[in-house]
Amino acid sequence: MTAGGAGALNHYLDRDIDARMRRTHRRPLVRRSLPEKHAVILGLALNLAGFAVLYIGANLLSALLALGASLFYIVVYTGWLKRSTAQNIVIGGAAGAMPPLIGIAAVNGRIDLSALYLFTIVFFWTPPHFWSLSLILKEDYKRAHVPMLPVVHGEKITCWNILLYSLALLAVTILFFSSTPRGLIYLTASVMLGALFIWYAVRLLLKPSPSKARQIYIYSLVYLAALFGAIMLDTVVLL
């Protein structure tokens, strides 16, 4: 609910940008098929409802974390970072990395080391995931005057950053194994998935192209799902 509410308010705040981009020009507020005030009401209502569900069904900590993530996304990322700095997705990625903290807080009533590691994994995964998409949509972002990394610093710098964050991501996933009670299933999966991520990043760096950027973007989706699947399997089958 809070993620949906943040999305609705994002559509409202970004309606000028969305109108200039091929990817988003058919969104409801751009086409005026939905009144702007309805999007705002929906966004606020979903955030309040999400807070209430977590507070009543789980605890105050998880409710505050969910609401804080939504506010950070709306105010800090959408309202400020997206339009002002090429590091927008790096800092703003903190909002998207919050779900593990929220989930573990809802179950345990506190944030432990595992939760912080999962947050960090998603945080370092977000830039290469989103920068590969921004390489594909570079002209869209340029037309909308959004200072994404490929628009401001070019493709080569973006590819280098994708590789560096992919290396950092592998390091964080291995640290997660060494600092918490994880087993060989997780370690094997994290190393293999991370190595493949780096391989895709190297291919993109050596010869940048929209097709290679699309490949690493699609793989990043598979990577995160497979890594978290390995964590779940590893928790059940301890080796």
Summary of the structure (lengths in Angstrom):
residues: 239
radius of gyration: 18.9
end to end distance: 36.8
largest distance: 55.7
contacts: 803
relative contact order: 0.09
helix: 82%
strand: 0%
